[in-house]
């Protein structure tokens, strides 16, 4: 465990060194937050209570999305390109022979990255958004804690998705096609464009049971207090946790198959 804690701390420090990139990210997230906020204001003026959200709830949803876009990797996990490149060049063989689990190593590094992104690119845009629009805030410390738990679970699901995407490079050699499909899935089915409960009919029902819903829709609804009582909140966590377990299991199966492939080719 000490090894993986060190890797996580290293991931945090690594991303903390990119100060200019972080400042640019804060600026970009804030600008897009303002653009989306005025878009949502126009939409909610025409359709009050759309999706069961008040105007203040809808604006909070916008800024939650801007805060979590890198934390939960809705448009990329932040590590998959590096891992795909190591697979493409064959450097991954060295990683597989190390006395450390490959999936746990990258998960730890991504945990450090997510923690930094939450502090570095999440807090400031959300604070600026609240100063400008005075959107809904959680009712107390317990609600903030519940939200952070949902964010942590969403980040775990995101890692598991992008780890599977990267593992596909063992068989495709160029994982960019899969990356693009996952990117589109994350952008659309996480609720980044619009809350999933606004989607019509069967599309909305499907979107809300896919793993990408764990990245934004579930944390946002936890933040807004949409889950009634402890059972409702437990159900939200169970949804995220089950997807994390399924996807982590799929990632381990892909890793095992990839390891066998490397051993056979190496032998």
C-alpha positions as CSV (number, residue, x, y, z in Angstrom):
1,X,0.0,0.0,0.0
2,X,2.9,2.4,0.7
3,X,4.1,2.0,-2.9
4,X,0.7,3.0,-4.3
5,X,0.4,5.9,-1.9
6,X,3.7,7.1,-3.1
7,X,2.6,6.8,-6.7
8,X,-0.6,8.7,-5.9
9,X,1.4,11.5,-4.2
10,X,3.8,11.5,-7.2
11,X,0.8,11.9,-9.6
12,X,-0.4,14.9,-7.5
13,X,3.0,16.5,-7.6
14,X,3.5,15.9,-11.3
15,X,0.4,17.7,-12.3
16,X,1.0,20.5,-9.7
17,X,4.2,21.4,-11.6
18,X,2.1,22.5,-14.7
19,X,1.1,25.9,-13.3
20,X,0.6,27.6,-16.6
21,X,-1.5,24.7,-17.9
22,X,-3.6,24.8,-14.7
23,X,-4.2,28.5,-15.0
24,X,-5.2,28.1,-18.7
25,X,-7.5,25.2,-17.7
26,X,-9.2,27.4,-14.9
27,X,-9.7,30.2,-17.5
28,X,-11.1,27.8,-20.1
29,X,-13.5,26.1,-17.6
30,X,-14.7,29.5,-16.4
31,X,-15.3,30.9,-19.9
32,X,-17.2,27.8,-20.9
33,X,-19.1,27.9,-17.6
34,X,-20.3,31.4,-18.4
35,X,-21.3,30.4,-22.0
36,X,-23.2,27.4,-20.8
37,X,-24.8,29.3,-17.9
38,X,-26.4,31.9,-20.2
39,X,-27.5,29.1,-22.6
40,X,-29.2,27.3,-19.7
41,X,-30.8,30.6,-18.5
42,X,-32.3,31.0,-21.9
43,X,-33.5,27.4,-22.0
44,X,-34.9,27.4,-18.5
45,X,-36.7,30.7,-19.1
46,X,-38.6,28.9,-21.9
47,X,-39.0,25.6,-20.0
48,X,-39.1,26.3,-16.2
49,X,-38.4,23.2,-14.0
50,X,-37.0,21.3,-17.0
51,X,-35.8,17.9,-15.8
52,X,-37.1,18.7,-12.3
53,X,-34.4,21.4,-11.9
54,X,-35.1,25.0,-10.9
55,X,-33.0,27.7,-12.5
56,X,-30.6,27.8,-9.6
57,X,-30.2,24.0,-9.7
58,X,-29.6,24.1,-13.5
59,X,-26.9,26.8,-13.0
60,X,-25.3,24.7,-10.2
61,X,-25.3,21.7,-12.6
62,X,-23.3,23.8,-15.2
63,X,-20.6,24.7,-12.7
64,X,-20.4,21.2,-11.2
65,X,-19.8,20.0,-14.7
66,X,-17.0,22.5,-15.3
67,X,-15.5,21.6,-11.9
68,X,-15.5,17.9,-12.6
69,X,-14.7,17.7,-16.3
70,X,-11.0,16.8,-15.6
71,X,-11.5,15.3,-12.2
72,X,-13.8,12.6,-13.6
73,X,-12.3,12.5,-17.0
74,X,-15.4,13.1,-19.0
75,X,-13.3,14.0,-22.1
76,X,-10.3,11.9,-21.3
77,X,-8.8,10.2,-18.3
78,X,-5.5,12.1,-18.6
79,X,-3.4,8.9,-18.6
80,X,-4.7,6.8,-21.5
81,X,-2.5,8.4,-24.2
82,X,0.7,7.7,-22.2
83,X,-0.4,4.1,-21.5
84,X,-1.4,3.5,-25.2
85,X,2.0,4.9,-26.3
86,X,3.8,2.5,-23.9
87,X,1.8,-0.4,-25.4
88,X,2.5,0.7,-28.9
89,X,6.3,1.0,-28.4
90,X,6.5,-2.2,-26.4
91,X,7.7,-0.5,-23.2
92,X,4.7,-1.9,-21.5
93,X,6.5,-5.3,-21.3
94,X,8.8,-3.7,-18.6
95,X,5.8,-2.5,-16.7
96,X,4.2,-6.0,-16.7
97,X,7.3,-7.6,-15.3
98,X,7.6,-5.2,-12.4
99,X,6.6,-6.4,-8.9
100,X,3.6,-4.0,-8.9
101,X,0.2,-4.5,-10.3
102,X,-0.2,-2.5,-13.5
103,X,-3.9,-1.5,-12.9
104,X,-3.2,-0.5,-9.3
105,X,-0.2,1.5,-10.4
106,X,-2.1,3.6,-13.0
107,X,-5.1,3.9,-10.7
108,X,-2.9,5.4,-8.0
109,X,-1.3,7.8,-10.4
110,X,-4.7,8.8,-11.7
111,X,-6.0,9.3,-8.1
112,X,-3.2,11.8,-7.5
113,X,-4.1,13.5,-10.8
114,X,-7.8,13.7,-9.9
115,X,-7.1,15.1,-6.5
116,X,-5.0,17.9,-7.9
117,X,-7.5,18.6,-10.7
118,X,-10.3,19.0,-8.1
119,X,-8.2,21.6,-6.2
120,X,-6.5,23.1,-9.1
121,X,-9.2,23.3,-11.8
122,X,-12.4,22.5,-9.8
123,X,-12.7,24.9,-6.9
124,X,-11.8,28.2,-8.5
125,X,-14.2,28.0,-11.5
126,X,-17.0,26.9,-9.2
127,X,-16.4,29.7,-6.8
128,X,-16.3,32.3,-9.6
129,X,-19.5,30.8,-11.0
130,X,-21.2,31.1,-7.6
131,X,-20.1,34.7,-7.3
132,X,-21.6,35.5,-10.7
133,X,-24.8,33.5,-10.5
134,X,-25.5,32.6,-6.9
135,X,-26.6,29.1,-7.8
136,X,-27.8,26.3,-5.4
137,X,-25.4,25.2,-2.7
138,X,-25.6,22.0,-0.5
139,X,-27.4,22.5,2.7
140,X,-24.5,21.6,5.0
141,X,-21.2,19.8,5.6
142,X,-22.9,16.4,5.4
143,X,-24.2,17.2,1.9
144,X,-20.7,18.4,0.8
145,X,-19.2,15.2,2.1
146,X,-21.8,13.1,0.3
147,X,-21.0,15.0,-2.9
148,X,-17.3,14.3,-2.5
149,X,-17.9,10.6,-2.0
150,X,-19.9,10.6,-5.2
151,X,-17.1,12.5,-7.0
152,X,-14.5,9.9,-5.8
153,X,-16.7,7.0,-7.0
154,X,-17.2,8.8,-10.3
155,X,-13.5,9.3,-10.7
156,X,-13.0,5.5,-10.1
157,X,-15.5,4.6,-12.8
158,X,-13.9,7.1,-15.2
159,X,-10.5,5.5,-14.6
160,X,-11.9,2.0,-15.2
161,X,-13.4,3.1,-18.5
162,X,-10.2,4.7,-19.8
163,X,-8.1,1.9,-18.6
164,X,-10.1,-0.5,-20.7
165,X,-9.8,1.9,-23.6
166,X,-6.0,1.9,-23.2
167,X,-5.9,-1.9,-23.0
168,X,-7.6,-2.2,-26.4
169,X,-4.3,-1.0,-27.9
170,X,-2.8,-4.5,-27.2
171,X,-5.0,-5.8,-30.0
172,X,-5.6,-2.7,-32.1
173,X,-2.1,-1.3,-31.9
174,X,-3.6,2.2,-32.4
175,X,-6.2,3.0,-29.7
176,X,-7.1,6.4,-31.1
177,X,-10.4,5.1,-32.6
178,X,-11.5,3.7,-29.3
179,X,-10.4,6.9,-27.6
180,X,-12.6,9.0,-29.9
181,X,-15.6,6.7,-29.3
182,X,-15.1,6.9,-25.5
183,X,-14.6,10.7,-25.7
184,X,-17.9,11.1,-27.5
185,X,-19.6,8.7,-25.0
186,X,-18.2,10.6,-22.1
187,X,-19.3,14.0,-23.5
188,X,-22.8,12.9,-24.3
189,X,-23.8,10.2,-21.8
190,X,-22.2,11.8,-18.7
191,X,-24.7,14.7,-18.9
192,X,-22.0,17.2,-19.9
193,X,-24.2,18.8,-22.6
194,X,-27.5,18.5,-20.8
195,X,-28.7,16.6,-17.7
196,X,-29.6,13.0,-18.6
197,X,-33.1,13.3,-17.2
198,X,-33.8,15.9,-19.9
199,X,-33.2,13.3,-22.6
200,X,-36.5,12.0,-24.1
201,X,-38.0,8.6,-23.7
202,X,-35.9,5.5,-24.1
203,X,-32.7,7.5,-24.8
204,X,-33.0,9.1,-21.4
205,X,-33.6,5.8,-19.7
206,X,-30.6,4.2,-21.4
207,X,-28.3,7.1,-20.7
208,X,-29.1,7.0,-17.0
209,X,-28.0,3.4,-16.6
210,X,-24.8,3.6,-18.6
211,X,-21.5,3.9,-16.6
212,X,-20.9,7.5,-17.9
213,X,-23.8,8.7,-15.7
214,X,-21.6,8.1,-12.7
215,X,-19.2,10.8,-13.8
216,X,-21.4,13.9,-13.6
217,X,-25.2,13.1,-13.4
218,X,-25.0,11.1,-10.2
219,X,-22.6,13.5,-8.3
220,X,-24.6,16.5,-9.5
221,X,-27.8,15.0,-8.2
222,X,-26.2,14.1,-4.9
223,X,-25.0,17.8,-4.7
224,X,-28.5,19.0,-5.4
225,X,-30.1,16.7,-2.9
226,X,-32.2,14.8,-5.5
227,X,-31.8,11.4,-3.7
228,X,-34.3,11.2,-0.9
229,X,-33.1,9.9,2.4
230,X,-30.3,7.5,3.2
231,X,-31.6,4.7,1.0
232,X,-31.7,7.0,-2.1
233,X,-28.1,8.1,-1.5
234,X,-27.0,4.5,-0.9
235,X,-28.7,3.5,-4.2
236,X,-26.7,6.2,-6.0
237,X,-23.4,5.0,-4.5
238,X,-24.4,1.4,-5.2
239,X,-24.9,2.3,-8.9
240,X,-21.5,3.9,-9.1
241,X,-19.8,1.2,-7.1
242,X,-21.3,-1.6,-9.1
243,X,-20.1,-0.1,-12.4
244,X,-16.7,0.5,-10.9
245,X,-16.5,-3.2,-9.8
246,X,-17.7,-4.5,-13.2
247,X,-15.3,-2.2,-15.2
248,X,-12.3,-2.9,-12.9
249,X,-13.0,-6.6,-13.3
250,X,-13.1,-6.2,-17.1
251,X,-9.8,-4.3,-16.9
252,X,-8.1,-7.0,-14.9
253,X,-9.3,-9.6,-17.4
254,X,-7.9,-7.5,-20.3
255,X,-4.7,-7.1,-18.4
256,X,-4.4,-10.8,-17.8
257,X,-5.0,-11.5,-21.5
258,X,-2.4,-8.9,-22.4
259,X,0.1,-10.3,-20.1
260,X,-0.3,-13.8,-21.6
261,X,0.2,-12.2,-25.0
262,X,3.4,-10.4,-24.0
263,X,4.8,-13.6,-22.4
264,X,4.0,-15.7,-25.5
265,X,5.6,-13.1,-27.8
266,X,8.5,-12.6,-25.5
267,X,9.1,-16.4,-25.3
